[in-house]
Amino acid sequence: MKILAVTQSYFPFLERGGPAVKVRALARGLAARGHEVTVLTANLGLGRREDLGENGTWGWRTAEPNLETIYVPTAMSFRALTLNPRLPRFCRDCLSGYDLVHIYGLYDLMGPTVAWFARQRQVPYLVEPMGMYRPIDRSFFLKAVWSRVFGNRMIARARRLVVTSELERDDLIEGNVPTDRIRLRYNPIDLAEYRTLPPRGEFRRRWQVPEGEPLVLFLSRLIPRKGADLLTEAFREALPDRGVLVIAGPEGEPGYVAHLREVAERCGVSDRVRFAGGIYGDEKKAALADADVFALPSSYENFANAVAEAVASGVPVIVSDRCGIHSLVNEKAGIVVPREKYAIAEAIRRLTQDQALCERLRRGCRAVAEELSLEKTVAALETIYAEIGRAGSSGAREADAARETDC
C-alpha cells in the first residue's frame, strides 16, 4: 500500500511535542511491514538544516527503506499554522499516486489543503485529531473559525477518524461524529528503545539529587493544562522535608517557567525542585532510569505519550483521570487520581513509602507496555487502512457524497 502521512510537525522538531515522535514511529513501523510511506510535513526550521536531507522539487527530503520524508518550505508561520507555497503543487502532481492519505492533527492549513485535493481526486483519507477535536488550551475563537472554514468539511468527508483512547472517542461522539466511523488505536512505543537505559545515578549526579532521596519526575511541555504547578503543591504536601521534584520539558507559553518557580518558592520547596528544560534522547532516558515516580496531573490528554514512555521504562506513574491512558495503567502500572492536590499527594506518599506496591506496579509496567508495542499499534492501523480500501465501493462513495451535501 502506498500511504501519504500528513503532519504539521515531525522529527527532528522535537520541541513541538509528541506528534514529532509518534508519527515517525508509525511511519517507520509501516515501512518495515512493506508499505511505501511518504511523510509530508512543514520545514519548521524556516531554512536549511543539515538534518533535513537534500533539497528537491518539493523541499528538503530524507529517505529510508520504504520511507521518505518531505519538508515543504515554509513562507510564514503563526503558532501551529504555516504557509507552504509548494504544497498545492505537490498535491496536484503527486496525490493521485497514493492509495490513501492519513492526516494527523487539526488547526493547521496542511491537512485541509491535502484533504481538499484528495476529495477532488477521489483518494480516500482518514483524520487523526490527536486530542485537538475539543479545543482546550487557547485561541478558542480562532479554532472555531478554523473549524467552520476548514475543519468541519475535512472531518465530515474522512472515511475514518482514529482516536487513541476511550476518552478521546467520547469527545468525538459528543461532537456528533458517528460511532461507526471512529476507530481506536493506541499510540505506539518502540519497546526496543527502552529496554536498555543509561546507568542509574547519571541523571541524579547531573542535577544534584542525592541517592536514596525520592525523585518525582514531571516530563511534558510546560503549559498550564499539564499541571506542573498543582504537582509542585502536592509534592510539598506529600514530601515536606525530603525528595526532589524534577520538572522537565520545553516552555510552551512565555513566562510559564517563571510562574512555576514562583509556585515552588511559595511552597517552600524551591531548593528541592529542579527545572531541567527540554530533555530528549539519552538525557530523557537517563531521567527515566533515575526516577522513582512519574507524575502527570493534566486536565486533559487524549493519550499521554510521556506516561507511556515512563511505563516502558518500568517507572510507576501517577496520572489524572483526564489522561486518556488512565484506563490502561490504573492499578497495573500506576495510580489514577482526580485532579486534586491532596489526592495527588496521597498517591506520591504511597509510591514513595510502600515498597511492595511499587514493585507490583513496576512488574505491571511490562504488560501495559506490550499493549502499546509498535507491532500491535501498526497492525491495528493496517486493519483500519484495509477497511478504507474496502470502503472504496460505490455505496461508500454515495455516503461520502451525502455527507458533502450536508456540509
N, C-alpha and C positions, 0 to 999 in steps of 0.2 A: 504494500500500500504506500502511496506517495502522499505525505502529510505536510501541510504548512501550519506551523505553530506561530501565532502572532502574540507578541507580548511587548508592552511598553518598556519594561526593564528586564535585563538579563545579565548574566555573568559577563564581564568581571565587575559590574557596578553593584557590589555587594551592599553598599550603603543604602540602596533602595529597598532593602528588606528581603523577606522570604522568597518572593517570586523569582529573583535572580538566581537562586539556588534550585528551587523546586522545578521550574520549567526545564532547566538544564538536565536535572536528574531524569525526568520523564523522557525528554528528547533522547538522551543517551541510552536509556533503557529500551525505548522503541527501536532505535538504530541497532542495538545489539541483537534484537529479535528479527532483524532483516528488513525492517521498514526503511524507506527513504524519507528522511526528515529534513525539512528546511525550517530554521527558526528565523523569523523576520522581526527585527527589533530596531529600536532607535539608538543612534550613537549619542549617548548621554554625556560623553566627554567633550562634545561640541568641537571636535578637532581630531587630529591624528593621534592615535595611541598605538604603541608598539604591540600591545596585546590584542589588537583587533584584526590582525592578519594583514592581507594585501588589499589594496584598493581595486575595485572592479566596477562593473557597469552600474550597479545599484548602490554601492557603498563599500565599506570595508568588509572583508569576507574571511572567515576561518573555515577550515574543512577538517573533518574527521571521517572515519569509515561510516558511510551511510548517513552522515550528518553534516550539514553546512549551516553556518550562521551568517546572516546578512545584517549589517548595522547600517541602516539607511541614514544619510546625513540629516542633521537637524539644523534648520534655519533659525528657529526661535523656540523658546521653552517657557512655560509658566507652570510651576509646580509639576503635576503629572502630565500636563499637556505639552506636546511637542508638535511643531510644524515640520513635516518631512516632504519636501517638494518632489522627490523621486518616487514616492510611494504609489501615486496613481499610475505612473508609467509601468512600474513593476506589475501592478495588478492587471493592467491592460495586456501586457506582453506575456505574462507568466502564469496567471492564476488558473487558466483552463487546464494546465498540465497537472494539477493536483487532484487527488481523489476526494480529499476533504480538507477543511480548514478548522483548526482549533484555536479559538480566540480566548486568551487569558486576560481577565480583568475588565474593569469598566472605567469610565471617567477619563478617557483619553480619546484621541482622534484616529489612532491607528486601527483599532478594532472596527468602529463604524465604517471607515473607508473600505477596509477589506471586505466587510460583510456586504456592503452595497454592491461591490464588483462581483462578489460570489453569487449574489442573487441574480444579477444580470446574466451571469454565465452558467447558472444552474449548478454551481458547485456547492454541495451540502456543507454546512458549518455548524459547529456547536460552540457554546459560550460557557466559560467557567468564571463566575463572578468573583471568586477569591475573596469572599467576605464583604464585597462592596455593594451588594444589592440593596441593603438597608443603610442609608447614609448615617454615619456615626460620629465623625470627627469634627468637620468644619465645612465651610463653604456650602451650606445646605441649599441656598438659593441657586448657586451656580450648578450644583449637582441636579437640582430639579429641572433647570433649563436644559442641561445636557440630556437628561432622560427624555424630556419631551421632544427635543430636536433630533436626537440620535438613538438613545438607548432603547426606548420602548419598541421601536421597529426592529432593531437588531435582535433583541431578546425574543420578540414575538415570532420572528422567522427562523430562529435557531432550531435545528432538528432535535437537539437535546441540550439541557443545562446540567452541568456537572457541579455537584456540591461535595464538600469534603467532610461534612459532619451532619448529624441529625439536626443540630441547632440551625445550621445554615439552610437545610432543607425546609424547616419550619418557616423560616423567614420568607422563602420563595412562595410557599403555599399560602401564607398570609397575604402575599402580594398578588394572589390570584393566578399564579403560574400553575397550569395543570400538572397534577402529580405524575401523569403518565409520560411527561417529557423530562422529568427530573431523575438523575441517576447519581448514586452515592459512590464516591471513590476517595479513599483516604489519601492524604499527602504522603509522598514516599520518603523513606530514609534509606540511604545506602549503608547497610549494616557493616559492610567491609571497612568503611571509613572509620568506624568507631570501635572496631574490635581491638585495635592497639592504640592506647592512649599514651601521652608522654608520662614519664616517671612522676609519681606522686611527690609533691613538695616543690616542684618547679615554679608553679604559679604563686604559691604561698610565699616563697622566698622573694619573688619579684615585687609582691605587693605587701610584704612585711606582715604576713598573717602567721602568728605562732602556731607551730604544730601542736595539735591537741585542742586548739580552740575551734568551736563550731564555725564553719564557713557557709553562710547562706548566700546563694548566687541568684541574682536577677540578671537576665540577659535578654534584651529586646530593644527595639527602637524607643528612644526616650520621648514619649508624648504622654499627655495626661491620662488617656484611656488605659494605658498599660498598668498604672497603679504603683509605680515605684515609691511615691510619697506615702501611700497607705501602707506599703510594706515596711517602710522605714519606721513608721509609728508602731506597727505590730512587732517589729524586731525589738524595739525598745521595751515593749510590754513583756515579750517572751524571754529576752536575754538582757536584763537590765545592767549586768556588770561583767558580761563575758561574751565572746563570739565576735565575728566580723561579718558585715554585710557588704558584698561586692555588687555594685550597680554598674553593669556593662552594657554598652550599646551606643550607637550614634545619636546625637541630639537631633530630634525630629522637629522641634519648634524652638526658635531663637529664645534664649533666656531660660529655657526649662531646666537646664542643669543647675543654673544659679538658684532657681527655686528649690530644687531638691537639696542643694547644700544648705539652704536656709531651714528646710524642714529638719535635716539632720542636726543642725545647730540648736534649733528649738527643742528637739527631743533629747539633747544632751548626749548624742552618740556620734558626733562628727569625727571624733578620734577613732571610731570603730567602723566607719563607712568609707569604702574605697570606690572612687569613680574611675573606672578603667577605660572609658571611652569605647569606641568600636573595636571589637576584637574578632578576628577571623582566623580560619585555618588552624595551624598548630597552636596558636595562642588561645583560641577558643577551646580546643581540646584539652589544653593544659588546665584551663579554668574548670572544666567539667571533671577532669581527673581529680582535682583537689576539693571539689565541692562536696559538702555533706548533705545539703538540701538545695533543691532548685525551687524557686517560687515565682509565680506569675499571677498576681491577683487582678487580672484585666477585667474591664467592664464589658468587653466583647472581643472574642477571637473566633473567626469561623473555624479555625483548627488549632493553631499554636505550634508552629514548626520548632521553635526553640525548646518547647516542652518535649517534643518527640526526640530531639537530639539529646536532651538530658536522659530520657528513658533509655535510649540506645547506648548511652554511656554508663548505665547502671546507677544513676543518681535518683533517689526518691524525690518526688515532686509534690508541690502544693499548688493547686490551681483553683481558680474561682469556678463556680458553676455556670459562668458565662463564657467559658472557653470550650470550643467545640470538641476538643479531645477529652473532655472530662469523663465521658461515658466509657472510654477505653481504659483510663488509668485508675479510676476510682476503686480503692481498696485492693488494687492489683499492683500498681507501680507508684501509688501516691495517695494523697488525701485531697478530696474535693470539699471546698468550703464556700459559704456565701461570701460575698464581697463586703466583709465587715471586719474591722480591726481585731476585735477580741477572738473571733473565730480563726483568723489567720495566725494570731499569736499563740493560740492553743495548739494549732497544728505544728507550728515551729517548735513549741515545747515538747510535744510528743516525739517528733522526729529527732530531736537533739538529746532526748533523755531515755527513750525506750529503745534499747539496742535490739531486742527481739523483733519489734515492729519494723525497724529499719532493715534488718536482714531479710525479713519476709518480703518487703517491698523491693529490695534490690534483686532478690531472686525472681520476683514477678516481672521485673523490667524486661527480661529476655523474652518472655512470651508475648508481652504487649508489643515489643519492638518487631517481633516476627510478623505480626499483623500489618505492620507498616513497611515491610520489606519492599524493595524496589521490584522484585519479581512479582509479588502479589498485586501491587498497585498498577504496574504496567499491564499485567494480564487483565485486570479489571477494566483498564482503559481500552484494551483491544476489544473486549466484549462490547463496550459502548460503540466503538468505531464500526464493529460488524453490524450492529443494529442500524446505524446510519446508512450503511451500504444497502441493507435490506429495505430501509425506508425510502429508497430511491424509486419506489414504484409509482405508478400513475396516481394511485389513491393518495399516497403521501404528498405528491406534488399538488393534488387538488386541495388537500387540507392546508398546505402552505399558502396556496393562493387565497383561500378563505381567510386565513389569519392576516394576510397582507391587506385584504379589503377591510377587515375590521380595524386595522391601524389607521 
